[in-house]
Structures are given as structure tokens and as C-alpha cells.
Amino acid sequence: MHVLFLSHYFPPEVNAPATRTYEHCRRWVAAGHKVTVITCAPNCPTGIVAEGYKNSLLSREWVDGIRVLRVWTWLSPNRGFLGRTINYLSYMFCATLCALGVRRVDAIVATSPQFFCGWAGVLCRWFLRRPLLLEIRDIWPESIVTVGAMKRSPIMRVLEILERQMYATAQQIVTVGDGYRDQLVLRGVADEKIAVVPNGVDVSQFVPEPPARQLRAQWRGDKRFVCAYIGTVGMAHGLDVVVRAARKLKSVGRDDVVFWIVGDGAERSRLENICREEGLDQIVFTGLVPKAKIAEVIASCDACLVHLCKTELFETVIPSKIFEIMAMNVPIVMGVRGQAQRIVLSGRGGVAMTPEDEESLLAGIEAIARDRVSYRHGRDYVARHFDRDVLARRLLGELSAMIAPTPATIPFPVPVPEATSIASAETAADVAADKRAAA
């Protein structure tokens, strides 16, 4: 089977869609399938192209047997509505044009958000006349209204019409949680058209290890309780709660807790300016960290904060980072309600907090500090229920059923090679085809 996968994000980017796409695709390749990913030059969240890449019209590379085609996009940092919209639209058009040159495709997968990546899948479905599996990891455009990035308007109504057309065009829809499925059913999507394949973790990549003393010293964590937020610093994540918690600790003269904010995003500069003006040195902004170092960062924390704004829509979200943190047996202060919170509590991997409530955040930290053993049991739970190999096989099964309704054997006996994040496993025919195209 040849799968054409449309994803705005792909390694070396380290966000959830990049990781999920890569981890699934490399397993499908190991199982004997062919996968072509159409993405763009890695630039998230800064809008600056990663070292070693160019924002050219089209570039080709091989990553662990995956054929990766990178198309030109209008570059924009992960902030500002207009620039990001142009960035998304440019990907939609360029990815669709690129897809027209990909031969012998059996199935198309498009992952949303971003929304226009989903619509690139719709256009490819129409032009290539191949079945489309739409992966939904956020309810868009509703989510941008929720965080205040847009107000309800005629433009929003147009986007909602496009949203429903996108769902209708897909032959199959896969969501990452039951809450998303419920939201789609409310929007008129037939329940039998939706499958749930959650995010997961490769437990061989995230193994409990001792804290890195040098890292803790570098980020002012020596002899202090370290609570780290790791991920995008965006509007949806409500990290003002960390500022308020640090402010409260400072007001009572406590300096035994330090917060690490590891990552970048639209809100980082604003939050950093507040901390600088108020002298809140209990918060350390580390900036982006390479994916290869994430496990070391998690291991060096006493607890990790997972948080989203307090809104009903976000109770459908299951942040993929919870699986990696739980796999390392580091406790989570869980500021996301719904199914995600139930996973953490069921796996004895952390404590619940009320989103946007600094008192609740501090209470969660105190609970973990008092009993550091009781909340370090997540690894066994995610290994049993959220193993990447099993989930990749399930998603491959959905693809196979979509293109061949009769029962079929899905080859998946091959051990998945260790991730290398370098070009590998090219076939002579594919390389020759790429050279002819380049000439």
C-alpha cells in the first residue's frame, strides 16, 4: 500500500503532530508499506527555518524509509492571525500541487489541525480520486474562538461550512479521543464513520533515568522543587496561572519551588516580560529544546504541569505529552479535565488541578512534594494501553479497511528500527525517480 500523508509539521519539529505522524509512518514503512509525506520546511513555532533546511519550492529527503517532500510556504511565527493564515493557505495550495505528481497512491491521510491541511486532503481526494482518511486532533475553527483569537463573524460561518464539507468528503475520520468523536457527532458526522486512535508513546525512547544535576543547576533547580511545563507556550495553554502561582510564592517569601517553561510560542514574550518586570525569578524560560533532550528534561523535574484554559471544549483534548511524562514515571499536575485527566489518575501518574487556579496548582505541587512515590506509576499503565506499535497498527487497519472493505491481512510483524532522524532506506527505483524529477 502507498500512503500519501499530508502534515504541516514533521521532524525535526518536536510538536505533537510532527511526532505522531513520524512515529506512525516509520512503523508502516517497517511493515513493508510505502509512505510519502508532504510537509514544509521545519520552522515551528518561530517562523525561522531550521538549520540545514531551505524554504524552497520543493525539496526531497528520506527519513527512516519515509519519502519526505517539503514544499514552499509563507513563513510566519506561531503568533498573529493573518500571518499564520497565509502560512496555512500557502501550504494547502503547494501541498496539493505537489501531490498531483505523486504516483500510484492508494490512500490519502490528512491531519488537522491545521484546518487547511485537512482541506489539502480534500483537494487531493478530488483530484487524485483516492480515499481520504481525515485525522482530527482539534475541533477547528471552534478552538480559535475559544481562546479568543477570533470572534464569531460571517468569516467564521464560512469556515464552519468548510469544516462540515471537509468531514463529509473524508471516507473515514480518526480522532485522538472520545471527546472529539462526540463533538463530530454533534456536528452531524455519522458515528460509524469515526474511529478513535489516541496518541501514545514508544516506551523504549522514554525510560526513567536519574535527574541531570548540571541541567537542574543551570536552570536554578538546585535544592528546589522543579515543576516544568514542556510544550507550546500559546494562548490555549493559559500559563498566566504559573505567573500567579510564582507571584503568590514570592509574596510569602518562599523560594523552594521553581517553574521551568520549556518551549516557545505566541505567549512567551509577554509572560517573560511580566516576570522580568516583577522580578519573578522563580520562573525560568528555557526556550526550545531539541527533541533528543526532552527525556532528560522530564527526568530532571520533580513534577510536570500539563495545562489548558478552563473551557468545556478543551475537556475533549488529550495532550500527547502526558504519555511521555507518564512513561518516565514523573508525576503530573494535571490541569486538563475530561478523558486526559482520567488517564493520568487511572494510571496513578499524577494529581488533578482546577485549570487556571493557582491555588490548585500549588496544592498539587504540595501533594506531590509530600509523597513523591505514590504518583510514579504511570509507565506500566501507558505501556499497557498506549503503546505506539499497537496504535500504529490500528490506524493502518483503518487505512486498509478504507481501501479494501473485505478483510485483509495487514503485515506488521517486522521489528521497528530504532529512530535515526537521518536519511535511510532508500530504494533504487525511488531514488532514480527523484533524480529524474529533479533533472
Buried (B, 14 or more C-beta within 10 A) or exposed (E): BBBBBBBBBBBBBBBBBBBBBBBBBBBBBBBEBBBBBBBBBBBBBBBEBEEEBEBEEBBBBBBBBBBBBBBBBBBBBBBBEEBBBBBBBBBBBBBBBBBEEBEEBBBBBBBBBBBBBBBBBBBBBEEBEBBBBBBBBBBBBBBBBBBEBBEEEEEBEEBBEBBEEBBEBBBBBBBBBBBBBBBBEEEEBEEEBBBBBBBBBBBEBBEEEEBBEEBBEEBBBEEBBBBBBBBBBBBBBBBBBBBBBBBBBBEEEEEEBBBBBBBBBBBBEBBBEBBEEEEBEBBBBBEBBEBEEBBBBBBBBBBBBBBBBBBEBBBBBBBBBBBBBBBBBBBBBBBBBBBBBEBBBEBBBBBBBBBBBBEBBBBBBEBBBEEEEEBBBBBBBBBEBBBBBEBBBBBBBBBBBBBEEEEEEBBBEEEBBEBEEEBBBBEEEBEEBBEEEEE
